[in-house]
Amino acid sequence: MAIIKIIICDRIRRSQRKQIFSHLKHLNSKIVFERSRQDAELPEKIDSSIQYTDEEDLRISHIGIF
């Protein structure tokens, strides 16, 4: 079994990461932690290039995938 650690800093939200990993055959993945930013205001306008499912998805700032 191989363990791969990936650190990615980009504009892909949690929901998109879950979708990407679900399409990778022969790879079992699981989100093992999430950090949410409840203390910060969201911008009034979200750039149209950002795909998200809801406010919670926008507020997730860090995730760990195993």
C-alpha positions as CSV (number, residue, x, y, z in Angstrom):
1,M,0.0,0.0,0.0
2,A,1.3,3.4,-0.9
3,I,0.5,6.6,1.0
4,I,0.6,9.7,-1.0
5,K,0.7,13.1,0.7
6,I,-0.4,16.0,-1.6
7,I,-0.3,19.6,-0.6
8,I,-2.2,21.7,-3.1
9,C,-2.9,25.4,-2.8
10,D,-5.4,26.5,-5.3
11,R,-9.0,27.6,-5.8
12,I,-10.6,24.2,-5.8
13,R,-13.2,23.7,-3.1
14,R,-13.8,20.6,-0.9
15,S,-16.7,19.5,-3.0
16,Q,-14.6,19.5,-6.2
17,R,-11.8,17.6,-4.5
18,K,-14.2,14.9,-3.3
19,Q,-15.5,14.6,-6.9
20,I,-11.9,14.4,-8.4
21,F,-10.9,11.7,-5.9
22,S,-14.1,9.7,-6.5
23,H,-13.2,9.4,-10.2
24,L,-9.7,8.0,-9.6
25,K,-10.0,4.3,-10.0
26,H,-8.0,2.0,-7.7
27,L,-7.7,4.8,-5.2
28,N,-9.5,4.7,-1.9
29,S,-9.6,8.2,-0.3
30,K,-11.3,9.7,2.7
31,I,-11.4,13.2,4.2
32,V,-9.8,12.8,7.6
33,F,-10.0,16.4,8.8
34,E,-11.5,19.8,7.8
35,R,-10.8,23.2,9.1
36,S,-13.5,25.9,8.6
37,R,-13.2,29.7,8.8
38,Q,-16.3,30.8,10.7
39,D,-14.5,33.9,12.0
40,A,-14.1,35.6,8.6
41,E,-16.7,37.3,6.5
42,L,-17.2,35.9,3.0
43,P,-16.7,38.3,0.1
44,E,-19.8,40.0,-1.2
45,K,-19.2,38.5,-4.6
46,I,-17.6,35.1,-5.3
47,D,-15.6,34.9,-8.5
48,S,-17.4,33.0,-11.2
49,S,-14.4,30.7,-11.6
50,I,-15.0,29.3,-8.1
51,Q,-17.3,26.2,-8.1
52,Y,-18.9,25.5,-4.7
53,T,-22.0,23.8,-3.4
54,D,-22.9,26.0,-0.4
55,E,-21.6,28.4,2.2
56,E,-20.0,25.6,4.2
57,D,-18.1,24.5,1.1
58,L,-16.7,28.0,0.8
59,R,-15.7,28.3,4.4
60,I,-13.6,25.1,4.5
61,S,-10.0,26.4,4.4
62,H,-8.0,23.2,4.9
63,I,-8.8,19.5,4.4
64,G,-6.7,16.4,4.9
65,I,-7.3,13.5,2.5
66,F,-6.1,10.0,3.3
